[in-house]
Amino acid sequence: MVFQNALILRDFGRFLDYIDQLGPLELTKGKSLLRSVDLIRLNEQMHFRSEFVNPKSTQNAYALLNTFFHIGRIAQLFWVKKTAKDSKILVTNPDRVVLYDALNDDEKYFFLLESFWCYVNWDVAYDCRYFSDSRFYDNILSARAGTITIAENEVKRKGMVNSPYQFFHAEVFQAFGFLELHKDDQLENLQIKKHAFPYKSLKLLESGGFMMTILLEERARHLWGDLNPFLTKDMDDIWLEELEMRRISVNAYNVFEKNNGIDKPLKNKQLPYETYFSEAFLAFFPELKIEKRLYPIVRPFVEGTYTLRISINKKCYREIAIDAYATLTDLHLAIQHLFKFDNDHLYAFFIDGGIRSRAENHFIYFDDRADMEMSRQSAANIRLGDLQLYTNQEIMYLFDFGDHWEFLIEVLVIVPGKQLKKAVYKTLKVVGKAPKQYPDWED
């Protein structure tokens, strides 16, 4: 393969094995991330382990493990499920893991790279909402002239280790074989902050320079990331419309390339699925052997009936049986009727995530009455049977972006093949009085 003895593949394999053998893993409350006890055990098994951590370090402090967690979720290699005690657990998706295991080393490497580059939301995954892509690339590409030395005043302040934001995920690029990081041994005894970057220098490798240039010129994140979030091949017409709108920004991006030392203009003006992610690298690395891919994710329609619990709080919920052929718009109308709302505002469904995680949620379906930017994934075009729902899955339904009504939808039972004969849905249980959509001012 391109990067001989790519240890990132071994590390990711051990990550999957750990979840498969010891799972389901209980996750933390709130953000539903890996617990410290599992992070410590996993870190000990990694080649690219995080050394500047302590028993209280959270998942974000473990750069590679954190990346693996988000790759696995977005690629559907494992699921987050809710238990009867309202805790969250991590379980493997055996069907997808089998597909991953069947890949050769080249295919696995580019699957991991594509997941990281195209689909993982960096702002959320690395908890750095003010991160600047251009600053990071500028520093990485400038390493072609040699080694970047990290300024003393950027990482050492008052006996604390601070991370320059533009380098916060450099450890991930090191694991992919793009660069080398040289540890600062003088920092071993210092207290580590949340965004620790305990290195004194960074060196871009020759192959890493090729790879980074290809990513920037041929696989720009503003096309292959932001434009391509839903991982399925059922969006061709919408991609075309979006692409025409995005072409306006190409000139601005070419200015960015010039400022970052890239001479060639942006080449990739194709839709993501007119070509595959890995094809851009074949011209530079013809020895690559890539035939099987895990993207786009093929989600066959599943016939059946779903029992859903729709809650506005623990004391007020409705349970319904609904057909797999019902669209998310049908589900929206059912909720409006069940809770006696007026259907007079926009709505959205956040699949496999609550309100806290909606920024990283790559399966968001909007009211088709919304503007073009929001309606690129219309709820009217998505049927429940298209979503590959699983028992104990949670969906967040948001109604009225102003008043912000949040409904939790839980998948209780799935009966494959069974269809409702007459109605789109059937009410099974009503608990609690529905709140008023517009309460009286006196109330």
C-alpha positions as CSV (number, residue, x, y, z in Angstrom):
1,M,0.0,0.0,0.0
2,V,1.0,3.7,-0.2
3,F,2.1,4.0,3.4
4,Q,3.9,0.8,4.2
5,N,3.0,-0.8,7.5
6,A,0.2,1.7,8.1
7,L,-0.2,1.4,11.8
8,I,-3.4,3.4,11.8
9,L,-5.1,0.3,10.3
10,R,-3.9,-1.9,13.2
11,D,-5.0,0.7,15.7
12,F,-8.5,1.0,14.2
13,G,-8.8,-2.8,14.1
14,R,-8.0,-2.9,17.8
15,F,-10.5,-0.2,18.4
16,L,-13.3,-2.2,16.7
17,D,-12.3,-5.4,18.4
18,Y,-12.5,-3.8,21.8
19,I,-16.0,-2.6,21.2
20,D,-17.0,-5.9,19.7
21,Q,-15.5,-8.0,22.5
22,L,-16.3,-5.9,25.5
23,G,-19.4,-4.1,24.2
24,P,-22.0,-2.9,24.6
25,L,-19.9,-0.1,26.2
26,E,-21.7,2.3,28.5
27,L,-21.2,5.9,27.4
28,T,-20.9,9.1,29.4
29,K,-24.0,11.0,30.4
30,G,-24.7,14.2,28.5
31,K,-22.4,14.0,25.4
32,S,-22.6,10.2,25.1
33,L,-18.8,9.7,24.6
34,L,-16.4,7.0,25.7
35,R,-15.8,6.7,29.5
36,S,-12.4,7.3,31.0
37,V,-12.0,3.6,31.9
38,D,-12.4,2.5,28.3
39,L,-10.3,5.3,26.9
40,I,-7.4,4.3,29.2
41,R,-7.6,0.7,28.2
42,L,-7.9,1.5,24.5
43,N,-5.1,4.0,24.6
44,E,-2.7,1.3,26.0
45,Q,-3.4,-0.8,22.9
46,M,-2.7,1.9,20.4
47,H,0.6,2.5,18.6
48,F,-0.3,6.2,18.2
49,R,-1.3,6.6,21.8
50,S,-1.9,9.8,23.6
51,E,0.8,10.2,26.3
52,F,-0.2,13.5,27.9
53,V,-3.5,12.4,29.5
54,N,-4.6,11.5,33.0
55,P,-7.4,9.5,34.6
56,K,-9.7,12.4,34.4
57,S,-9.0,13.2,30.7
58,T,-12.1,13.2,28.5
59,Q,-12.4,11.7,25.0
60,N,-11.3,14.9,23.3
61,A,-7.9,14.6,24.9
62,Y,-7.3,11.3,23.0
63,A,-6.9,12.6,19.5
64,L,-6.9,9.3,17.6
65,L,-9.5,7.5,19.7
66,N,-11.8,10.5,19.4
67,T,-11.4,10.4,15.7
68,F,-12.1,6.6,15.5
69,F,-15.2,7.1,17.6
70,H,-16.6,9.7,15.2
71,I,-15.6,7.7,12.1
72,G,-17.3,4.6,13.4
73,R,-20.5,6.5,14.1
74,I,-20.7,8.4,10.9
75,A,-19.8,5.2,8.9
76,Q,-22.4,3.2,10.8
77,L,-19.9,0.7,12.0
78,F,-21.5,1.0,15.4
79,W,-24.6,2.6,16.9
80,V,-25.4,4.5,20.1
81,K,-28.5,3.0,21.7
82,K,-30.6,3.9,24.7
83,T,-31.1,1.3,27.5
84,A,-34.2,0.8,29.7
85,K,-32.4,2.8,32.4
86,D,-32.1,5.8,30.1
87,S,-28.3,5.4,29.7
88,K,-26.5,5.3,26.4
89,I,-24.5,2.3,25.1
90,L,-22.2,1.7,22.1
91,V,-22.8,-1.4,20.1
92,T,-21.2,-2.7,16.8
93,N,-23.2,-2.9,13.6
94,P,-22.1,-6.4,12.5
95,D,-23.3,-6.0,8.9
96,R,-21.1,-3.0,8.3
97,V,-18.1,-4.4,10.3
98,V,-18.1,-7.4,8.0
99,L,-17.9,-5.1,5.0
100,Y,-15.0,-3.3,6.5
101,D,-13.2,-6.5,7.4
102,A,-13.5,-7.6,3.7
103,L,-11.5,-4.6,2.5
104,N,-7.8,-4.8,1.7
105,D,-5.3,-2.5,3.3
106,D,-5.4,0.2,0.6
107,E,-9.2,0.2,0.7
108,K,-9.3,0.4,4.5
109,Y,-6.8,3.3,4.5
110,F,-8.8,5.4,2.1
111,F,-12.0,4.5,3.9
112,L,-10.6,6.0,7.1
113,L,-9.2,9.0,5.3
114,E,-12.4,9.7,3.4
115,S,-14.4,9.3,6.6
116,F,-12.2,11.8,8.4
117,W,-11.8,14.3,5.6
118,C,-15.3,14.3,4.2
119,Y,-17.8,13.3,6.9
120,V,-16.5,13.9,10.4
121,N,-17.5,17.4,11.6
122,W,-14.2,18.7,12.9
123,D,-15.7,21.5,14.9
124,V,-17.8,19.1,17.0
125,A,-15.5,16.1,17.1
126,Y,-12.5,18.2,18.4
127,D,-14.6,20.6,20.4
128,C,-13.0,23.6,18.7
129,R,-15.7,25.9,17.2
130,Y,-13.3,28.6,16.2
131,F,-11.0,26.4,14.2
132,S,-9.6,27.9,11.0
133,D,-9.0,25.5,8.1
134,S,-6.7,27.9,6.3
135,R,-4.4,28.5,9.3
136,F,-3.9,24.8,9.7
137,Y,-3.2,24.1,6.0
138,D,-0.9,27.1,5.8
139,N,1.2,25.7,8.6
140,I,1.2,22.2,7.3
141,L,2.1,23.1,3.7
142,S,4.8,25.5,4.8
143,A,6.6,22.4,6.3
144,R,7.7,21.5,2.8
145,A,10.6,23.8,3.4
146,G,11.6,21.9,6.5
147,T,10.4,21.5,10.1
148,I,7.9,23.8,11.8
149,T,9.0,24.8,15.3
150,I,6.1,25.5,17.6
151,A,6.7,28.8,19.3
152,E,7.5,28.6,23.1
153,N,5.0,31.3,23.9
154,E,2.2,29.3,22.2
155,V,2.5,26.1,24.2
156,K,4.1,27.1,27.5
157,R,2.3,29.5,29.7
158,K,2.5,29.6,33.5
159,G,3.5,25.9,33.7
160,M,0.5,24.9,31.6
161,V,0.4,23.2,28.2
162,N,-1.8,25.0,25.7
163,S,-2.6,23.9,22.2
164,P,-2.5,26.3,19.2
165,Y,-5.9,25.7,17.6
166,Q,-4.4,25.3,14.1
167,F,-2.6,22.1,15.3
168,F,-5.2,20.5,17.5
169,H,-5.7,17.5,15.2
170,A,-2.1,17.2,13.9
171,E,-1.8,13.9,15.7
172,V,-4.5,12.5,13.4
173,F,-2.5,13.5,10.3
174,Q,0.5,11.9,11.9
175,A,-1.4,8.6,12.2
176,F,-2.3,8.8,8.5
177,G,1.3,9.1,7.6
178,F,1.3,12.8,6.5
179,L,3.8,14.1,9.0
180,E,6.0,13.5,12.0
181,L,5.5,15.2,15.4
182,H,8.5,15.7,17.7
183,K,7.6,15.5,21.4
184,D,8.8,18.2,23.8
185,D,10.2,16.1,26.7
186,Q,10.4,19.2,29.0
187,L,6.6,19.2,29.2
188,E,6.2,15.8,30.7
189,N,5.7,17.0,34.2
190,L,3.5,20.0,33.4
191,Q,-0.3,20.1,33.9
192,I,-2.1,19.4,30.7
193,K,-5.0,21.6,29.5
194,K,-7.9,20.3,27.5
195,H,-6.4,21.1,24.1
196,A,-2.9,19.8,24.8
197,F,-0.3,19.9,22.1
198,P,2.9,18.7,23.8
199,Y,5.2,18.9,20.7
200,K,8.1,21.1,19.9
201,S,8.1,20.6,16.1
202,L,6.3,19.2,13.1
203,K,7.7,17.8,9.9
204,L,5.7,17.1,6.7
205,L,6.7,13.9,5.0
206,E,7.3,13.7,1.2
207,S,4.3,11.4,0.7
208,G,2.3,13.5,3.1
209,G,2.9,16.6,0.9
210,F,1.5,14.8,-2.1
211,M,-1.5,13.6,-0.1
212,M,-2.3,17.1,1.4
213,T,-2.0,18.7,-2.0
214,I,-4.4,16.2,-3.6
215,L,-6.9,16.7,-0.7
216,L,-6.8,20.5,-1.2
217,E,-6.8,20.6,-5.0
218,E,-9.0,17.6,-5.9
219,R,-11.0,16.8,-2.8
220,A,-11.8,20.2,-1.3
221,R,-13.8,19.9,1.9
222,H,-16.2,22.7,0.8
223,L,-17.4,20.3,-1.9
224,W,-16.6,16.8,-0.5
225,G,-17.5,17.7,3.1
226,D,-20.1,20.4,3.6
227,L,-21.9,19.6,0.3
228,N,-21.8,15.8,0.7
229,P,-23.1,15.1,4.2
230,F,-25.8,12.4,3.8
231,L,-23.7,9.5,2.6
232,T,-26.3,8.1,0.2
233,K,-26.7,8.2,-3.6
234,D,-30.3,9.4,-3.7
235,M,-29.5,13.1,-3.9
236,D,-28.2,13.5,-7.5
237,D,-30.7,16.2,-8.6
238,I,-30.2,18.2,-5.4
239,W,-26.4,17.9,-5.7
240,L,-26.7,19.5,-9.2
241,E,-28.7,22.4,-7.9
242,E,-26.3,22.8,-4.9
243,L,-23.2,22.6,-7.1
244,E,-24.4,25.4,-9.3
245,M,-25.0,27.6,-6.3
246,R,-21.6,26.7,-4.9
247,R,-19.7,27.5,-8.1
248,I,-19.9,31.1,-7.2
249,S,-17.5,30.5,-4.3
250,V,-14.9,28.7,-6.5
251,N,-13.0,31.9,-7.3
252,A,-12.8,32.8,-3.6
253,Y,-11.4,29.3,-2.9
254,N,-8.8,29.7,-5.7
255,V,-7.6,32.9,-3.9
256,F,-7.3,30.7,-0.7
257,E,-5.2,28.2,-2.7
258,K,-2.9,30.9,-4.0
259,N,-2.4,32.3,-0.5
260,N,-1.4,28.8,0.7
261,G,1.2,28.2,-2.0
262,I,-0.9,26.0,-4.3
263,D,-0.3,27.1,-8.0
264,K,-3.0,25.0,-9.8
265,P,-6.6,26.2,-9.8
266,L,-9.3,24.1,-8.2
267,K,-9.9,21.2,-10.6
268,N,-12.7,19.3,-8.9
269,K,-16.0,20.7,-10.1
270,Q,-17.6,17.3,-10.3
271,L,-20.4,15.9,-8.1
272,P,-19.0,13.7,-5.3
273,Y,-20.6,10.6,-6.8
274,E,-19.6,11.2,-10.4
275,T,-16.3,9.9,-9.2
276,Y,-15.0,8.2,-6.0
277,F,-12.9,9.8,-3.4
278,S,-9.8,7.5,-3.9
279,E,-9.6,8.0,-7.6
280,A,-7.9,11.4,-7.3
281,F,-4.9,9.6,-5.7
282,L,-4.5,6.9,-8.4
283,A,-2.5,9.2,-10.7
284,F,0.1,9.7,-8.1
285,F,0.0,6.2,-6.6
286,P,-0.8,3.8,-9.5
287,E,0.1,0.8,-7.4
288,L,-3.1,1.3,-5.3
289,K,-5.5,-1.6,-5.3
290,I,-8.9,-0.3,-4.7
291,E,-12.0,-2.1,-5.9
292,K,-14.4,-2.2,-2.9
293,R,-15.7,0.9,-1.0
294,L,-18.0,1.6,1.9
295,Y,-19.3,4.9,0.5
296,P,-21.8,5.8,-0.6
297,I,-23.8,3.8,2.1
298,V,-26.5,1.8,0.3
299,R,-29.6,1.8,2.5
300,P,-32.2,-0.6,1.0
301,F,-35.8,0.1,1.8
302,V,-37.1,-2.1,4.6
303,E,-40.8,-2.9,4.6
304,G,-42.5,-3.2,8.0
305,T,-44.3,-1.4,10.8
306,Y,-42.6,0.7,13.5
307,T,-43.9,1.3,17.0
308,L,-42.7,4.8,18.0
309,R,-43.0,6.7,21.3
310,I,-43.2,10.4,20.8
311,S,-42.5,12.4,24.0
312,I,-42.5,16.0,24.8
313,N,-41.5,15.1,28.4
314,K,-41.6,12.0,30.6
315,K,-45.2,12.6,31.6
316,C,-46.5,13.4,28.2
317,Y,-46.1,11.0,25.3
318,R,-47.9,9.2,22.5
319,E,-47.2,5.7,21.1
320,I,-48.1,4.9,17.5
321,A,-47.7,2.2,14.9
322,I,-46.7,3.6,11.6
323,D,-46.0,2.1,8.2
324,A,-42.5,2.0,6.7
325,Y,-43.9,3.7,3.6
326,A,-44.8,6.8,5.6
327,T,-42.6,9.7,4.9
328,L,-41.1,11.9,7.6
329,T,-43.6,14.6,6.5
330,D,-46.4,12.0,7.3
331,L,-44.8,11.5,10.7
332,H,-44.7,15.3,11.2
333,L,-48.4,15.6,10.4
334,A,-49.2,12.7,12.8
335,I,-47.3,14.5,15.6
336,Q,-49.1,17.7,14.9
337,H,-52.4,15.9,15.1
338,L,-51.5,13.9,18.2
339,F,-50.4,17.0,20.2
340,K,-53.0,19.3,18.7
341,F,-50.6,21.8,17.2
342,D,-51.4,24.0,14.1
343,N,-48.7,23.0,11.6
344,D,-47.9,26.7,11.2
345,H,-44.1,26.6,11.4
346,L,-41.1,24.8,9.9
347,Y,-39.7,21.6,11.4
348,A,-36.8,19.2,11.1
349,F,-35.9,15.6,12.0
350,F,-32.4,14.8,13.4
351,I,-31.9,11.1,12.9
352,D,-29.7,9.3,15.5
353,G,-29.2,12.4,17.7
354,G,-30.7,14.8,20.1
355,I,-30.5,18.5,20.2
356,R,-27.0,18.5,21.8
357,S,-25.6,16.6,18.9
358,R,-27.4,18.1,16.0
359,A,-24.4,20.1,14.9
360,E,-22.6,16.8,14.2
361,N,-25.7,15.0,12.9
362,H,-25.3,14.1,9.2
363,F,-28.8,12.8,8.8
364,I,-31.0,15.9,9.0
365,Y,-34.3,16.2,7.1
366,F,-36.1,19.5,6.8
367,D,-39.5,20.8,6.0
368,D,-39.8,21.2,2.2
369,R,-41.2,24.6,2.8
370,A,-37.8,25.8,4.0
371,D,-35.4,27.7,1.9
372,M,-33.0,25.9,-0.5
373,E,-30.1,25.7,1.9
374,M,-32.2,24.0,4.5
375,S,-34.4,21.9,2.3
376,R,-31.7,20.1,0.4
377,Q,-32.7,16.9,2.3
378,S,-36.5,17.1,2.2
379,A,-38.5,15.2,4.8
380,A,-41.2,14.7,2.1
381,N,-38.8,12.5,0.1
382,I,-37.6,10.2,2.9
383,R,-39.7,7.2,4.0
384,L,-39.2,5.6,7.4
385,G,-38.2,2.4,5.6
386,D,-35.3,4.3,3.9
387,L,-33.6,5.1,7.2
388,Q,-32.5,1.7,8.5
389,L,-34.0,2.4,11.9
390,Y,-33.1,0.1,14.8
391,T,-34.8,-0.6,18.1
392,N,-33.9,1.8,20.9
393,Q,-32.9,4.4,18.4
394,E,-33.6,8.0,19.2
395,I,-34.7,10.7,16.8
396,M,-35.2,14.4,17.6
397,Y,-38.1,16.2,16.0
398,L,-37.8,20.0,16.2
399,F,-40.9,22.1,15.5
400,D,-41.0,25.9,15.2
401,F,-37.4,27.2,15.1
402,G,-38.5,30.2,17.2
403,D,-40.4,28.6,20.1
404,H,-38.2,25.5,19.7
405,W,-40.6,22.6,20.5
406,E,-38.5,19.5,20.9
407,F,-40.0,16.0,20.7
408,L,-38.0,12.8,21.4
409,I,-39.0,9.9,19.2
410,E,-37.9,6.4,20.3
411,V,-38.1,3.3,18.2
412,L,-39.7,0.7,20.5
413,V,-40.5,-2.2,18.1
414,I,-39.9,-3.0,14.5
415,V,-42.0,-5.7,12.8
416,P,-40.5,-6.5,9.4
417,G,-42.8,-7.1,6.4
418,K,-46.0,-6.1,8.2
419,Q,-48.0,-3.3,6.8
420,L,-50.9,-1.2,8.1
421,K,-53.9,-1.9,6.0
422,K,-55.9,1.3,6.1
423,A,-54.2,4.3,7.8
424,V,-50.6,5.6,7.6
425,Y,-50.4,5.3,11.4
426,K,-52.4,4.0,14.3
427,T,-52.5,5.5,17.8
428,L,-51.7,2.9,20.5
429,K,-51.3,4.9,23.7
430,V,-51.9,8.4,24.9
431,V,-50.3,9.5,28.2
432,G,-50.5,13.0,29.6
433,K,-52.3,16.2,28.5
434,A,-50.7,17.9,25.5
435,P,-49.3,21.4,26.2
436,K,-50.8,24.4,24.5
437,Q,-48.8,25.4,21.5
438,Y,-49.5,29.1,22.3
439,P,-50.0,29.3,26.1
440,D,-52.1,32.2,27.5
441,W,-49.9,35.1,28.7
442,E,-51.4,34.7,32.2
443,D,-50.1,31.1,32.3
